[in-house]
Amino acid sequence: MPSYQLSKSTFMQGLQCDKRLYLYKHQRGLMDPISTEQQAVFDRGKAVGKLAQQLFPGGIDASPPHHFQMLEAVETTRRLIEMGHPIIYEATFLFEGVIAALDILVRNQAGWWGYEVKSSGKVNGTYITDAAIQYYVIRGSGLMLQDMRLIHLNRDYVRGKDLEIRRLFVSQSVLEPIEKILPLLPEEIARQKALLLSAEPPETPIGLHCTDPYPCSFMGHCWKSVPAYSVFDISGIQRYQALKWYQKGIQTPDHPELPLDQLNDKQQIQIAAARSQTPQIQQPELTAFVENMEFPLHFLEFRCINPAIPLFPGTRPYQNLPFLFSLHLQEKPGSAAQHFDFLADPAADPRQQWLEQLLLAVGTSGDILVQDIRLCHKILTDLQQTFPSLAPELNQMILRLKDLMMPFREAWYYHPAMCGKITPHSVFSALVPEYASYLENSQKVHLPTLFLQKLSGTFTGDWEKACRDIKQDAEVHSFAMLKIIEKITLNLYPSVDVNGQ
């Protein structure tokens, strides 16, 4: 059987960047490590694809024993078609040196139909191009597909007692847009195959393609010459603008030739901090923020899972479901903080447990400071609908929410060590450096993934240790929130004793 030079996935890599394709085929060791969160995304896609097979039960899986044995899958698929099997999972085809596996191949009264499953909630242009190369290879190999369809999740589906597969998924024909792409494919395939014959990788400079449509897995290699803190880190900057400066040699925010007149007020504050290496404080706004806080203060850190496949009645695909909180309560300025936390039992829907315990912890007065006020507001609003008897208490809690990130997002307080990143992690590391190493380590493990794995029965490991790690991580974050407010207060009022001593 002939070999192949390209697969569907490598072809898509080549469309994004020549260098990405070449490195993947010839120097794969240069790839960035796969994070726990990225692996969770891959696993989620596989799980959704497996579930979608239930739309067409009774099929035969043509997958090879190993990913590097794809040619065996081509032969298996050919044999299954000849034997008259009407439903084949992972049907694999080869044409002109390109191999492509299709999630579901079905023969109905109209002929053969192809189905590709996506774990997203809508169809986009990348998915259509992806389906086009599959359609091209399948038709070229001799199987006359009558339709090519994308199956994706229905974001409006609300689960009842049981999961209804046919309501969970939406099937959409993409044959019409595919036919517009088909004439372009032969030339592009030939170009990519010729590229792979080169002795050296192409000299492709960094650019917008590095993150479009997806972040490239070789960015660590290709961007190694970019300074750790570069013009790409100017908060809110358009990447094309940063590229223009970078290509002119203006690579860092403190570069003297950086045109300040092309930056907004917040960006200019960041540049001033980079050049002076001192915090930039907008005194009136920051003072108003601090003085308007109402004690007792509740520093709330919470975590959610957002499973693609709804696990519980009344939930939708990708709905955020809270399962953990850590709360530090400070009764008055300078007083010692009390700590409360809760981790739901992964044997059931975590929402009611989480909500009941949180309402007890926050009481009925004082501000509740959170890192992501929009997400918190959305979660509490959803819970009002799910638990209408608790709606009044939830409404009062929503009114008490205060955005911890507002002073930093609005540049009322900007620290040069934030390096342009207006995220909880960057703020914590800059203002509470004594926790920086712990916070850095916590980024390496996606803790909601562990809870979701336990919930779905796929967790392997020491669950008691995982629980300790999850709760400790949240506790450090909620305490760091308290320390941030203390640090801001000290900058405004140096004589104030934030330790109550």
N, C-alpha and C positions, 0 to 999 in steps of 0.2 A: 504494500500500500504506500502511496506517495506520502512524503512528510509534509509538514506545514511550517511556514515562517511567521504567520500572524494568527492570533486568536481574536475573538470579538473584543476582549478587554484590552489587548495590546494595540489593536487598531484604534480604539478610542483614546488610548494614551498618545498614540502618534498624532491624532487630530489635535490634541491639546498642546503637545510639544515634541519636536523631533528628538531632542536630547533625552527627554523622559523615556521615550520608546527605546532608544539605543541603550541607555544605561540599564533599563529593566532587562533587556535581552542579553546584554554582554557583561554588565558590571553590577549585578543585583546586590552585591555586598555593600554598595554605597547607600542603600535605602535607609531611610529613617526607621528607628524601631517603632513597632506598632504599640500604641498605648492601650491600656486596659479599656478605655472608653471607645477607642476605634475598634478594638476587637469585639466589644459589645455590639457595636453597630453592624459589623459583619455577621455576627451570630444572630442578630435580630432579623437581618435580611434572609438568612437561611431558614429561620423558623417560620417567617411569613410565607416564604416560597413553599415550604413543606405543607403548611396548613392549606394553602390554595389548591394543592393537589386534590383535596376533598371535594372541590367543585366538579372534578372529573374522577370519581372513584374507580378503582379496579385497574388502574394503569400499571405498566411495568417500567421499572427504573432501569435506564440504560447507562447509568453512571459507571465509570471505570473504578477499579479498586483504589487507584491513586490518581491525583490530578495530572501527573506526568505520563499517564497512560491513556491520553485522550483518543489516540488512534484506535484503541480497543473499543471505545464507546461508539466510534463511527461504524465499525463492523457490527457491533451489537445492534445499533439502530437499524442498519440495513437489513439485518436478519429478521428483526421484529416486524419491520414493515412488510417484508416478503411473506412472513407467516400470517399476516392479516390482523395483527394486534391493533385495535382502533385507538388506544390511548397509551402514549409513551411519555414518561417523565425523563427529563434531561436528554432528549433526543439530540444526537450530535452529528454534524455534517461537515464535509470537507469539500472545498472548491477553490481552485486556483491558489493553493497554498495557504488558504485561510480556513480556520476551524472555528465552528460556532456551536454552542450547546443551547438548546431551547428548553425553557422550563417545562412546558406542556405541549405536546403535539396530539391533536384530536382529529379523528376522521368522523365526520357526520354526513348527513344526506347531501350536503352541498360540496363535499370533498374534504381535503385536509385544511385544518385551521391551526395557526400557531398562536401560542399564548406565552407572553413573558410577564413575570410577576415582579412588581416593585413594591417596596415597603412604605413608600411615601403616600400622601393623600391626593396627589394630582399628577397629571402628565406634563412633562416639560420637553423642551427641544432636544436635550441630551438623550432622553429616553427614546425619542423618536429616531434619532440617528443610530442609537444602539440597536433598535429593532430593525432598522433598515439594513445594517450589515448582516444581521441574522437572516432576514428575508432574502437578501442577495445570495448568500451562500447556500441556503436551502433550495431556492429555485434553481440556482446554477448546478447543484448536485443532481438535479433531475426530479425532485419532488415538487409538484405544482401546487403550492399553497394558494388557496382561494381567499384567505383573509389572514391578516396579522393583527393581533390585538394585545393591548396592554391591560393587565389586571393590577389594580391598586386599591388601597384601603379607602373605605368610605368614612371620612372624618365625621360625618353627621350621624353615623350609626350609634345607637345607644343599646347596649346589651341588656337583654332580659335575663331570666333565670339561666337559660342556656344560650350558648353562642350560636348564632344563626349565620352560617358561612356565606350563604347567598346574599344576605343583606350586608355582611361585613365588607365584601369585596365589590368593586365596580369593574366591569369589562368595557373597554373602549377600542373600537377599530382605529388603527393608525395607517391603514393602507393608502389612503389618499396622500397624506404628506410624505409617506415613504416613497411613493412613485416619483415624486419630484426630486428626491435625493439620489435615486438609483443611477441615473446617467453619470453622476459625478464619482461613483465609487471605483470603477475600473482604473482610472488614472491615479486616484489616490492610493489604491492598494499597490499598484506598480511602483509608485514613488516611495512608499514606506518600505517595500521589500528591497528596493535598490539602496535605500538609506542604511539598512541593516548589513549590507555587504561592505560598508566602509571600514577601513582599518582603524579609524579614530572617531570618537563621538563628535557630533556637529558642534560648532562654536555658537551655541544659542545663548544670548545674554538673558539675564533675568528680566521679567516683564510681567504684564498683566496676566499672561497665560499661566503663571506659576500657581495661581489660585482659582483659575476659571476653566472649567466649571467646578473643579474640586482642588483642594490643596494638594500639591504634588508631593509624592513620597520621597523625592530627592531634594527637597528644599534645603535640608541641612547641608548637603554637598554643594549645591549650586549657589547658596547664599552665604557660604562660609567667609567670604571676603567682606560682606556687609557688616559694618560696625554693630556691636551688640545694642547700642542705642543710636538709631539712625533717623534720617528724615522720614522713613516709613513709619516711625513711631510717633510722629506728631499727631496728637489726638484729633480725630475727625478729618484728617487730610485725605484727599482723593489719591488713590494709588498712582494714577497716571501723572498727577502733578509731582508727587514724590519721585517718580521715575525720571522726570525731566531734570529735576535738580540733581539727582544722583548721577545721571549721565554727564552732567556738566561739572562734576567734581564736588558738588555741595552735598556731602554725605551725612553730616551730623547736625543736630539742631543748634549747636553753638557755633556753626560755621559763620564767619563774619559776612559772607556774601549772601546769606539766606535772605530773600526779599521779604521783609516784615510787612510791607504794604499788601502782600498777597495773603496775609493771614488774618483771621478774625481775632477778637479780643482775647478769647480763652487760649487760643494757640499762641498769641504773643506773650501771655503770662507764662506758658510753658517754656518758651524760648528764653524769657528773662531768667527763669529759674535755672535753666541749663547753663546759661552764661555766667550767672553769679554764684551758682551752687548753694543758693539759700532758698528757704521756703518763701513763697509769695502768698501774702495774706491780704484779703480784701476785708479790712477791719469792720466796716459797718454791717455788711451782709453776714459775716461770720458771727459777729456779736449778737445780731438779732436771732440767728439760728440757735445759738447756745442759750440765750436768755429766754427764749420762748419754749424751751423744753419744760415739760411738766413732770415733776417727781410724784411718785416713785418712777424711776426709769426701768424699763424692761428691755434688755438686749436679747433679741430673739434670733437664733439661728435655726433654720429648719431645712429638712431634706425631703425630696420627693422622688418617686419613681414615675415614669411615664411610659408604660408598656404599649407597644404598637398594637398588640392584640388585647382587647379589654378583658380583664380577668374577673371582674365582679359586676353584678347587676347594677344598672344605672350608670355605667362608665362608658366612655368613648375611646376610640383609638388615640393614643398619645396624650390622654388626659393626665394632668399632674395630680398624683395622689400622695399626700404627705404621710410619712411614716416615722419621722423622728423630729424632736426639737431639743434644743438646749437653751436655757434661759438664765441669764444673770440679772438679778433684781437688786437695784440700789435704791434704798428708801429716801436718802437725802444726799446732797453733795458731800463727798468725802467719806461716807459711811461704807463699811465693808459690805461686799455683795453676797447675796444668797444665791445658791445655784440649784436649779431644778432641771431635770431632763426626763425624756421619755422615748423609748424605742418600742414600736409596736410589735406584737406577736406576728411573725410571718406566716402563721397558719390560717389567717383570715384577712378580710378587707381591713386595712389599717386606719381608715379615715375616722370612724367614730371613736375608736380608742384615742387616737391622736387629738381629736377635737375636745373631747371631754377633759382630758388631762391638761391641755393647753388653757382652756377656760379657767380651770382651777388655779393654774400657775400665774396667769396675768391679772387676776383679780378684776376690779371694776374701775380703777383709777390709775392715772399716770400714762405717759407716752410709751409706745411700743416701737422701739427702733429696729428696723430690718434692713438687710442689704439690698433686697430686690422687692421694692414696694409694689410694683406692677404684678409680679407673680404672686405675692402674698395676697394682694387684693383679689386677684382672680380666683385663687384657691378658696378664700373665705366666702366669696360670692357663690361659687359652685356649691360649697357646703351648706349655704343658706337654702339652696334649692333641694339638696339631698336630705337635710334635717330641718324641716320648716319649724319644728317646735323650738329650735335653738336660734332661729333667725334674729330675734331681738338682741340677744347677747352677742351674736356675730356682728350685727350692724354696729353696735357700740364699740366692738373691738376694731372694726374697720376705721371708724372715726378717730381712733387713738393711734393709728399707725403713723410713724414718722420715718422719712427716708434718710438713713444714715449716710448714703452716698451723695446726697444733694450738695453738700459743701464742696465736694471734689469734682462732681460732674459740672457744677456751675463755676468751678475754678475760684471759689472763695478761699480755698486752702489748696495750694499746690506745692508738693514737695518734689525736689529734683530727682529723688530716688524712685519716684513713680514711673519715670521714663516714658511718659505719655500714655500709660495704660490706666484708664479710669475703671479699674475693677477692684472688687474686694481684696483679692490676693495682692495686687500691687499697692493698694493703700495700706493694708496690714503690714506688708514687708517694709514699707517706707517709714511708717509712723511707729510701728511696734517691732523694731528690728530684732528684739530678743526672742521673738517667735518666728523669725524668718525661716530658720532651718526646718522647724517643724511644719510650717505651712508649705514649704517647698516639697517636703516628703509626702504631705497629704495630697498633693496634686498628682502623684504617681499612681494612686489607686482610686478608681471611681467607685466610691462607697455605695451609692444607690444601686450599682450593678450587682454588688454582693447581696443586697437585700432582695432584689428582684430574682436573682438566681435561687435564693432560699425559698422565696415565695412560689416559684415555678417548679421547684424540685430538682434544679440542676446544679445547686451549690455543692462543691466538694471541698472539704477542709474542716478546720476547727471553728464551729459556729460560735462558741463561747468567746474565743479570742477575737473573732470578727466583730462580735457585738461590742467588746471592750474598745476595739480600734475605732469603730463607728461612733460610739458615744464620746470617746476622748477627743476625736477630731472635731466633733461639733462643739464640745465644751471649750476647746482652745479658741475656736472661732468666735463664740459668743463672748468670751472673756476679752478677746482682742478688740471686739466692738466697744466694750466698756473702756478699755485703755485708749482707744482712739479719741473718744470724747474727752477723756482726761487730758490727753496730749493737746487737743485743740484748746481746752480751757486754760491750760498752762501757758500756751502761746499768747492768749488774750489777757490773762490775769496772772502774771508770773508770781505774785505773792499768795495766790490761793493754794491752800494745802489740800490737794486732791486725795491724799491718803488718810485724811482725818486724824492726823497726828499733830 
